Amino acid sequence: MDVKKRLIKLAEDPRLNLKRVTVGTIIFFVGAGMLLWAEGATHLDPLRQELVALLSLITMGIGASLGLLGYLGLSAFRIYRFLSSDVKKRKPSETKTDDNDDN
């Protein structure tokens, strides 16, 4: 699939993209909380502390990826306009219409 088509498909539903950003942020901070808890959990064996820390890093990665996907979906239309070959850069002098061209 072409990049422009993917960006258009991503930008179709802004509510879904905002939901992805929100859920991704929540998942990320749950993982960060787990990581902070694992650091201070002295009642656990060191191996279990490391496993909880690994699980929390994986959770943070999933949350960050989901949030990034939603954020790109929210800004995909702007990225598409930037990459689009249909949008031509015009000089400001070309966009103005001058009625006194007959002189």
PyMOL CGO cylinders between C-alpha atoms (Angstrom):
from pymol import cmd
from pymol.cgo import CYLINDER

trace = [
    CYLINDER, 0.00, 0.00, 0.00, 1.26, 3.43, -0.86, 0.3, 1, 1, 1, 1, 1, 1,
    CYLINDER, 1.26, 3.43, -0.86, 2.19, 5.93, 1.89, 0.3, 1, 1, 1, 1, 1, 1,
    CYLINDER, 2.19, 5.93, 1.89, -0.39, 8.50, 0.82, 0.3, 1, 1, 1, 1, 1, 1,
    CYLINDER, -0.39, 8.50, 0.82, -3.21, 5.94, 0.96, 0.3, 1, 1, 1, 1, 1, 1,
    CYLINDER, -3.21, 5.94, 0.96, -2.12, 4.82, 4.42, 0.3, 1, 1, 1, 1, 1, 1,
    CYLINDER, -2.12, 4.82, 4.42, -2.06, 8.42, 5.68, 0.3, 1, 1, 1, 1, 1, 1,
    CYLINDER, -2.06, 8.42, 5.68, -5.53, 9.05, 4.27, 0.3, 1, 1, 1, 1, 1, 1,
    CYLINDER, -5.53, 9.05, 4.27, -6.84, 5.87, 5.89, 0.3, 1, 1, 1, 1, 1, 1,
    CYLINDER, -6.84, 5.87, 5.89, -5.21, 6.83, 9.20, 0.3, 1, 1, 1, 1, 1, 1,
    CYLINDER, -5.21, 6.83, 9.20, -6.70, 10.33, 9.12, 0.3, 1, 1, 1, 1, 1, 1,
    CYLINDER, -6.70, 10.33, 9.12, -10.26, 9.17, 8.43, 0.3, 1, 1, 1, 1, 1, 1,
    CYLINDER, -10.26, 9.17, 8.43, -11.45, 8.85, 12.04, 0.3, 1, 1, 1, 1, 1, 1,
    CYLINDER, -11.45, 8.85, 12.04, -10.12, 11.52, 14.43, 0.3, 1, 1, 1, 1, 1, 1,
    CYLINDER, -10.12, 11.52, 14.43, -12.22, 10.20, 17.34, 0.3, 1, 1, 1, 1, 1, 1,
    CYLINDER, -12.22, 10.20, 17.34, -10.56, 6.80, 17.08, 0.3, 1, 1, 1, 1, 1, 1,
    CYLINDER, -10.56, 6.80, 17.08, -7.14, 8.43, 16.89, 0.3, 1, 1, 1, 1, 1, 1,
    CYLINDER, -7.14, 8.43, 16.89, -7.80, 10.56, 19.96, 0.3, 1, 1, 1, 1, 1, 1,
    CYLINDER, -7.80, 10.56, 19.96, -8.97, 7.45, 21.77, 0.3, 1, 1, 1, 1, 1, 1,
    CYLINDER, -8.97, 7.45, 21.77, -5.73, 5.69, 20.76, 0.3, 1, 1, 1, 1, 1, 1,
    CYLINDER, -5.73, 5.69, 20.76, -3.65, 8.57, 22.11, 0.3, 1, 1, 1, 1, 1, 1,
    CYLINDER, -3.65, 8.57, 22.11, -5.56, 8.57, 25.40, 0.3, 1, 1, 1, 1, 1, 1,
    CYLINDER, -5.56, 8.57, 25.40, -5.46, 4.80, 25.91, 0.3, 1, 1, 1, 1, 1, 1,
    CYLINDER, -5.46, 4.80, 25.91, -1.80, 4.67, 24.88, 0.3, 1, 1, 1, 1, 1, 1,
    CYLINDER, -1.80, 4.67, 24.88, -0.94, 7.37, 27.41, 0.3, 1, 1, 1, 1, 1, 1,
    CYLINDER, -0.94, 7.37, 27.41, -2.80, 5.55, 30.17, 0.3, 1, 1, 1, 1, 1, 1,
    CYLINDER, -2.80, 5.55, 30.17, -1.06, 2.25, 29.35, 0.3, 1, 1, 1, 1, 1, 1,
    CYLINDER, -1.06, 2.25, 29.35, 2.31, 4.00, 29.27, 0.3, 1, 1, 1, 1, 1, 1,
    CYLINDER, 2.31, 4.00, 29.27, 1.83, 5.55, 32.70, 0.3, 1, 1, 1, 1, 1, 1,
    CYLINDER, 1.83, 5.55, 32.70, 0.54, 2.27, 34.16, 0.3, 1, 1, 1, 1, 1, 1,
    CYLINDER, 0.54, 2.27, 34.16, 3.79, 0.70, 32.97, 0.3, 1, 1, 1, 1, 1, 1,
    CYLINDER, 3.79, 0.70, 32.97, 5.78, 3.57, 34.46, 0.3, 1, 1, 1, 1, 1, 1,
    CYLINDER, 5.78, 3.57, 34.46, 3.97, 3.09, 37.77, 0.3, 1, 1, 1, 1, 1, 1,
    CYLINDER, 3.97, 3.09, 37.77, 4.75, -0.62, 37.68, 0.3, 1, 1, 1, 1, 1, 1,
    CYLINDER, 4.75, -0.62, 37.68, 8.40, 0.19, 37.08, 0.3, 1, 1, 1, 1, 1, 1,
    CYLINDER, 8.40, 0.19, 37.08, 8.52, 2.55, 40.04, 0.3, 1, 1, 1, 1, 1, 1,
    CYLINDER, 8.52, 2.55, 40.04, 6.76, -0.02, 42.19, 0.3, 1, 1, 1, 1, 1, 1,
    CYLINDER, 6.76, -0.02, 42.19, 9.20, -2.77, 41.14, 0.3, 1, 1, 1, 1, 1, 1,
    CYLINDER, 9.20, -2.77, 41.14, 12.11, -0.56, 42.12, 0.3, 1, 1, 1, 1, 1, 1,
    CYLINDER, 12.11, -0.56, 42.12, 10.84, -0.15, 45.65, 0.3, 1, 1, 1, 1, 1, 1,
    CYLINDER, 10.84, -0.15, 45.65, 9.41, -3.64, 46.12, 0.3, 1, 1, 1, 1, 1, 1,
    CYLINDER, 9.41, -3.64, 46.12, 12.05, -4.99, 48.49, 0.3, 1, 1, 1, 1, 1, 1,
    CYLINDER, 12.05, -4.99, 48.49, 9.77, -7.80, 49.64, 0.3, 1, 1, 1, 1, 1, 1,
    CYLINDER, 9.77, -7.80, 49.64, 10.15, -9.52, 46.23, 0.3, 1, 1, 1, 1, 1, 1,
    CYLINDER, 10.15, -9.52, 46.23, 13.02, -11.71, 45.16, 0.3, 1, 1, 1, 1, 1, 1,
    CYLINDER, 13.02, -11.71, 45.16, 15.50, -9.92, 42.88, 0.3, 1, 1, 1, 1, 1, 1,
    CYLINDER, 15.50, -9.92, 42.88, 14.52, -12.17, 39.96, 0.3, 1, 1, 1, 1, 1, 1,
    CYLINDER, 14.52, -12.17, 39.96, 10.84, -11.27, 40.39, 0.3, 1, 1, 1, 1, 1, 1,
    CYLINDER, 10.84, -11.27, 40.39, 11.73, -7.58, 40.64, 0.3, 1, 1, 1, 1, 1, 1,
    CYLINDER, 11.73, -7.58, 40.64, 13.55, -7.84, 37.32, 0.3, 1, 1, 1, 1, 1, 1,
    CYLINDER, 13.55, -7.84, 37.32, 10.65, -9.71, 35.71, 0.3, 1, 1, 1, 1, 1, 1,
    CYLINDER, 10.65, -9.71, 35.71, 8.17, -7.06, 36.89, 0.3, 1, 1, 1, 1, 1, 1,
    CYLINDER, 8.17, -7.06, 36.89, 10.51, -4.36, 35.57, 0.3, 1, 1, 1, 1, 1, 1,
    CYLINDER, 10.51, -4.36, 35.57, 10.72, -6.16, 32.21, 0.3, 1, 1, 1, 1, 1, 1,
    CYLINDER, 10.72, -6.16, 32.21, 6.93, -6.50, 32.07, 0.3, 1, 1, 1, 1, 1, 1,
    CYLINDER, 6.93, -6.50, 32.07, 6.56, -2.81, 32.88, 0.3, 1, 1, 1, 1, 1, 1,
    CYLINDER, 6.56, -2.81, 32.88, 9.02, -1.84, 30.13, 0.3, 1, 1, 1, 1, 1, 1,
    CYLINDER, 9.02, -1.84, 30.13, 7.05, -3.94, 27.64, 0.3, 1, 1, 1, 1, 1, 1,
    CYLINDER, 7.05, -3.94, 27.64, 3.83, -2.28, 28.84, 0.3, 1, 1, 1, 1, 1, 1,
    CYLINDER, 3.83, -2.28, 28.84, 5.39, 1.15, 28.44, 0.3, 1, 1, 1, 1, 1, 1,
    CYLINDER, 5.39, 1.15, 28.44, 6.52, 0.26, 24.91, 0.3, 1, 1, 1, 1, 1, 1,
    CYLINDER, 6.52, 0.26, 24.91, 3.04, -0.89, 23.93, 0.3, 1, 1, 1, 1, 1, 1,
    CYLINDER, 3.04, -0.89, 23.93, 1.50, 2.27, 25.36, 0.3, 1, 1, 1, 1, 1, 1,
    CYLINDER, 1.50, 2.27, 25.36, 4.02, 4.52, 23.64, 0.3, 1, 1, 1, 1, 1, 1,
    CYLINDER, 4.02, 4.52, 23.64, 3.47, 2.74, 20.31, 0.3, 1, 1, 1, 1, 1, 1,
    CYLINDER, 3.47, 2.74, 20.31, -0.29, 3.03, 20.56, 0.3, 1, 1, 1, 1, 1, 1,
    CYLINDER, -0.29, 3.03, 20.56, -0.06, 6.70, 21.52, 0.3, 1, 1, 1, 1, 1, 1,
    CYLINDER, -0.06, 6.70, 21.52, 2.32, 7.39, 18.65, 0.3, 1, 1, 1, 1, 1, 1,
    CYLINDER, 2.32, 7.39, 18.65, -0.01, 5.66, 16.20, 0.3, 1, 1, 1, 1, 1, 1,
    CYLINDER, -0.01, 5.66, 16.20, -2.93, 7.77, 17.40, 0.3, 1, 1, 1, 1, 1, 1,
    CYLINDER, -2.93, 7.77, 17.40, -0.90, 10.97, 17.27, 0.3, 1, 1, 1, 1, 1, 1,
    CYLINDER, -0.90, 10.97, 17.27, 0.24, 10.23, 13.74, 0.3, 1, 1, 1, 1, 1, 1,
    CYLINDER, 0.24, 10.23, 13.74, -3.38, 9.56, 12.85, 0.3, 1, 1, 1, 1, 1, 1,
    CYLINDER, -3.38, 9.56, 12.85, -4.36, 12.96, 14.19, 0.3, 1, 1, 1, 1, 1, 1,
    CYLINDER, -4.36, 12.96, 14.19, -1.65, 14.70, 12.20, 0.3, 1, 1, 1, 1, 1, 1,
    CYLINDER, -1.65, 14.70, 12.20, -1.76, 12.43, 9.15, 0.3, 1, 1, 1, 1, 1, 1,
    CYLINDER, -1.76, 12.43, 9.15, -3.77, 14.88, 7.08, 0.3, 1, 1, 1, 1, 1, 1,
    CYLINDER, -3.77, 14.88, 7.08, -1.14, 17.57, 7.61, 0.3, 1, 1, 1, 1, 1, 1,
    CYLINDER, -1.14, 17.57, 7.61, 1.62, 15.13, 6.72, 0.3, 1, 1, 1, 1, 1, 1,
    CYLINDER, 1.62, 15.13, 6.72, -0.32, 14.09, 3.62, 0.3, 1, 1, 1, 1, 1, 1,
    CYLINDER, -0.32, 14.09, 3.62, -0.67, 17.71, 2.51, 0.3, 1, 1, 1, 1, 1, 1,
    CYLINDER, -0.67, 17.71, 2.51, 3.06, 18.18, 3.00, 0.3, 1, 1, 1, 1, 1, 1,
    CYLINDER, 3.06, 18.18, 3.00, 3.92, 15.10, 0.95, 0.3, 1, 1, 1, 1, 1, 1,
    CYLINDER, 3.92, 15.10, 0.95, 1.25, 15.61, -1.68, 0.3, 1, 1, 1, 1, 1, 1,
    CYLINDER, 1.25, 15.61, -1.68, 2.42, 16.45, -5.15, 0.3, 1, 1, 1, 1, 1, 1,
    CYLINDER, 2.42, 16.45, -5.15, -0.90, 18.19, -5.81, 0.3, 1, 1, 1, 1, 1, 1,
    CYLINDER, -0.90, 18.19, -5.81, -0.03, 21.06, -3.51, 0.3, 1, 1, 1, 1, 1, 1,
    CYLINDER, -0.03, 21.06, -3.51, 2.27, 23.37, -5.45, 0.3, 1, 1, 1, 1, 1, 1,
    CYLINDER, 2.27, 23.37, -5.45, 4.26, 26.08, -3.84, 0.3, 1, 1, 1, 1, 1, 1,
    CYLINDER, 4.26, 26.08, -3.84, 3.39, 29.43, -5.32, 0.3, 1, 1, 1, 1, 1, 1,
    CYLINDER, 3.39, 29.43, -5.32, 5.22, 32.65, -4.96, 0.3, 1, 1, 1, 1, 1, 1,
    CYLINDER, 5.22, 32.65, -4.96, 3.21, 35.39, -3.24, 0.3, 1, 1, 1, 1, 1, 1,
    CYLINDER, 3.21, 35.39, -3.24, 3.56, 37.61, -6.31, 0.3, 1, 1, 1, 1, 1, 1,
    CYLINDER, 3.56, 37.61, -6.31, 1.88, 34.96, -8.49, 0.3, 1, 1, 1, 1, 1, 1,
    CYLINDER, 1.88, 34.96, -8.49, -1.18, 34.66, -6.30, 0.3, 1, 1, 1, 1, 1, 1,
    CYLINDER, -1.18, 34.66, -6.30, -2.10, 38.33, -6.49, 0.3, 1, 1, 1, 1, 1, 1,
    CYLINDER, -2.10, 38.33, -6.49, -4.25, 39.42, -9.40, 0.3, 1, 1, 1, 1, 1, 1,
    CYLINDER, -4.25, 39.42, -9.40, -3.26, 42.68, -10.97, 0.3, 1, 1, 1, 1, 1, 1,
    CYLINDER, -3.26, 42.68, -10.97, -5.93, 44.53, -12.97, 0.3, 1, 1, 1, 1, 1, 1,
    CYLINDER, -5.93, 44.53, -12.97, -3.43, 46.93, -14.54, 0.3, 1, 1, 1, 1, 1, 1,
    CYLINDER, -3.43, 46.93, -14.54, -1.68, 44.36, -16.76, 0.3, 1, 1, 1, 1, 1, 1,
    CYLINDER, -1.68, 44.36, -16.76, -2.58, 46.31, -19.89, 0.3, 1, 1, 1, 1, 1, 1,
    CYLINDER, -2.58, 46.31, -19.89, -0.08, 49.13, -19.16, 0.3, 1, 1, 1, 1, 1, 1,
]
cmd.load_cgo(trace, "trace")
